[in-house]
């Protein structure tokens, strides 16, 4: 079964890289800060442990590590990289964009820009990269999802601190003889932007004495209901757009938000039993834009998928935003 072509020059994924911070944080530590128990956290989220970046480790540092591994996996010389796309929602510097530093540290002067579509960001970046390769705007594009969520949440907030963690994942997109990235199905619902949002803007922090550092807050139950109702439809639309049947898939890789959410979405899609569902969230936590590429990398590392397999990616999060596409694994 071939993914339907959408342009004259085909594009696909040539390499994958992942970076997981060294510090492992179990539920006991999180429970002590949030007023929950370790058992309650695991029961509600499916998370057993997560990774936290070091205090001096940045979104860029993690992104560079993941990108270097992806470039090496692809066997591409750095000076041939035509563009670097960083998907992130946790960069703390307004300007310049972090992608330019990543590109410099990779050894390329290609185009570089940041993209913020929160937890859907990696799927957005992958779609843009595929279009750039197909259009001839760049021969090779590095797409990185990197988030240090511990910088932007309140460590004592039980709705967020039990879920979010840090990490980075990357893929190299380039020309292939057959289509390796299917059409993207994406969208947004700004009327629900308040469900996952910062507690204040930078102006309030600057102008109002005593205003606390803005942190990201989430209306967990409302987001859960939205995701399990709407995201199965988006995922199935992406299969239709690629001309792929559920039985053609080897893996389903949704955003690693919450294990209960992942299981419910997969169940409602009625996927065949042989389709592997990524459950990286159990040991990585919710890493926002990094969660999808990290989960793909974990499936490859474990041998659950092999080169040439088809996987359905699905990202969704703050905005509210969503994006999905079928990929062929390198």
C-alpha positions, 0 to 999 in steps of 0.5 A: 500500500502506497501513500498517495502522492501530493506533489511531483517530488516526494519527501520522507523521513530519513533520520530520527533522534531523541534526547531525554534528560538524565534526571528521572523523577518518580511520582513520590517526588511529584506527589509531595509537592502537589498534595496527591499520592503517587498511586493517585497520579499513576491511576489518573495519568498512567505516568510512573516517572518522567524526566526533568532537565538540569537547571542550566539545560535549555530548550536549545541544548536539548534540541541540539542533542536530538537534532545531531542524533537525527542528522547522524541517523540520516547520514546527512552532512550538516552543511546540506541542511536547508532549514531548521524548524523548532516546535516549542512552547517553552522558550523563555527568550522572546527574540531572536528565535531559538532555531537560529542558534540550533542551526548554528550549532548544527553547522548550517546557515539554512533557513531557521524559524520557531513554531508554536502550536504547543503539543501539536507543534511537531506535526505542524513542523513535519507538514511544513518540512515536507512541503519545503522539500517537495517544493524544492525550497530545501533539500533537507529539513531538520524538524525538532520538538523541544520543550522544557515544561518545568520552566513554565508550570507551577511545580505545586499545581496538581493539574499540570505538575503531575503531567509535564516533563522535559525532552526533545525529539527530531527528524530529518526530512528529505527527498525519497523515491516514494511518498513518506509523509502523507497529507496533514489534517490540521486545525484550531479552535481558538474559542477554547484557548483558555483551556490551556493557557498562561495565568498572565501575560508578560505585560501584567508581570512587568506592570503590576507589582507583585504579580507572580511569574506567569505559569501555564494552567490547564483545565484537565477534565475539559481538555480530556473530554475534548480530546477523546471526542474530537481526536479520533475523528482527526486521526481517521481523517488523516488515514483517509487523506493518505489513502491508508486503511487502519489495517495498513498501519504498524503503529499509532503515535498520539501526543503523549498527554495522558495514558488514559486519554491515549487508550480511549482515543485508540479504542474509539478508533477501533484499530486492529490488534496488530497496531502498536499504540505508543505509550511513552508517556508512562516513563517520559511524561507529557513533553508537549511538542517533543512527545510525538518524536520521542514516542516514535524514537522509543518504538524504534529503540524497542524494536516494536516497529521497523524500517518501512512501517507506516505510523499515524502521528497525532498531535493536539494541545493548547490553542486548541490546535491539532494535526495528524499525518501518516509517515513511513518510518526510515 
